[in-house]
Amino acid sequence: MENIFWSFCLITGRYIHQEISHFASYLLQHSTFNTVIEKRPVMKNQNCLLLFLLLLSTCNLVVAQNFEVPMDVSLQTQGDYTRYEPTVIAAANWLESIPLQEEAEKRKQTGTFLLQWLVGSAKVTVELQKHIADFTDTAPELLLVFMAGWAKYQLQNPTTTDKAKLNTAGIRSVLKVYELGGVAANKK
């Protein structure tokens, strides 16, 4: 049950966090909180819902920040690869939640682990096309984010063979990192 809760937090947390940020910006634009209440009456149920959404949005941040890169990884059999699948998903979530300029050493270790896992995995095959290389040429680190997003989607949707959906998942991961800031804009 706890795994289901945390999975739900990871999936919905980022969207809810954005909505709460928009609402907080709205509140800050007004001189006092009372002004907002006069314009938009808030009921008890809405307050409870807002509190619930706030708590849910923090779940994503807490889980992503707690990611630990596995050390001494041994990938000898397909069972080893299967055992690390949840770690691959957690690594992808972490990469999506941390700006490129932060935690460089941990990002490098995470990249090493992911590439080692991707090379031998029978369940995930990432295809890189020229437009993806062009898209990530201003920040090559984004290529790893793309591959992690692809792998996460393929692991979470094992029957998917649609390359467009897999590419879209990888690009969405890259866009999440773009939204965090610190990446030069690429007009390609």
N, C-alpha and C positions, 0 to 999 in steps of 0.2 A: 504494500500500500504506500509506503514511504517513497519508493522509486517512482510510482505513478504520480505522486504529488510533485516531486522534484522535476519530473519530465514535463508535467503541465506548467510548472513555473518557468522552465527554460523556454518552452514554446511561446507562452503568452507574455512573459515578463517584459521583453523588449517593447512590444506594441503598447502594453499598458503603461510602461515607463514613459513613452513618448506622449501618450494622452495626458498623463498626470503633469508632465512638464509643460504642456500647452495650457492646462488649467492653472498651474502655478504662475505662469507668465501673465495670464489674464488677471489673476489676483494682484500681482505686483504692479500692474499698470494702473490700478485704482488706489486712491489715497488711503483709504481705510477698508478693512474687511467689512465693516457695516455698509458701506456703499455697495459692495457686491451683493450683500444679503438683500438690500432693498431692491436691487435690480433683478436678482435671481433668487427667489425664495428657496431655501434649502430645508428639506424635511429630514426627519431623523433617519428614515430609510436611506436617503441619499447620502447622509453622512456615514452611515455604516458601510454602504457600498464603496464610497470613496476610501475609507480606511482599509477595506478589504483589498481594493485595487492597489493601494499604496503598498500594502504588505506583499502582495503578489509580485509587484514590480521589483521589489528588493530581493526576492528569491533568486531571480536570474543573476543579479550582481553577486550575491553571496556564493552561489554554486560555482560560477565562473571563476571567481577569485580564489577559490579553494582548490583549484586544479593543481595536481602535483605531477610532474613529469616522471614517468617510470624509469628507474635506473636498472642497469644490468638486465636488459630485456633479452630474452632468449626466444627466438622465433625459428624453431626447428621443424615443427609439424603444423598442419592446418589447425589442429586443436589449440596450439599456441596463438595463432592469429585470431581464432574465434574468442579466446579468453581476453584478448586485448581490444575487442570491438567497442565495449563501453568506454574504454580509455580513449580510443580514437574519436568517438563522439564528444567526449568531454574536452579533448584537446581542440577540436574544431570550435566548440562553443567558447573556449577560452580565447582562441585566436581572434574570434569575432568580437570579443568584448574588450580587448586591450588595444589602445592606439599603437601604431607601428613603432613609434619612437620610445615606447616604454618597455621595460623588462626585456632588454635585448638578449641577455644570456639565456633566460628561460625560453624566449621565443626561438633561439637557436637550438636549444636542447629539444624543444617540442618539435621543431622541424626535422631534426635528425631522427627522432622516434617515428614521426609520421611517414617520412620517406622510406625508412627501413621497413615499416609495416606495409606500405603501399606496394613496394617492390615485390613482396612475396605473397600478397593476399590473393586468394582465388576468388573472393566474393566481390572485390572492387577493382575495376580497371578504369583509370582516369585517362581520357583522351584529350590532348591539348591541341587546339587548332591555332592557326596564325592569328586570328582576331583576338584570342585570349592573350597571346604573347604581346600583341600590340597594345591591348588594353592595360596590361600590367607593366609596360616598359618604363614608366616613370618611377615605379617602386617595385622592383623585382620580388620583394618580400610578399607582395600580394599574390604571386603565383602559388605560394604555399597555402595562403588563405583560400584561394580558389580550389585547390586540390582537396583541402580539408573539408570544404563545404560540399563538394561533389561526393567525397567518401561518406560523410555524415548522411547525406540524403540517400545514397545507395544502400547504406546499412539499415537505415530506418524504413526504407521502401524496397525490400529485397527482390520483389518481382518486377520492378521498373527496369526497362531496357531502353526507354526513350531518351536518346542523347540530348534532345532539346531540354527536357526536364532536368537532367543531370547538369547540363551547362548552366541552366537558369539558377539552380541551387548554388553552384559555385560562384556565379556572378553576384547573387544576393549576399553571399558571405563577404565578398569583396566590397560591395556597396555598404555593408554594415561598418566595415573598417573605415571607409571613406567618410561616413557620417560622424565617426569619432574625431575626425580632424587630423591634421598633421601629415596629410598625403597631398602632394601636388596634383592639381587637376590635370586630367588627360583628356584632350578633345577628341581622341580616337574613339 
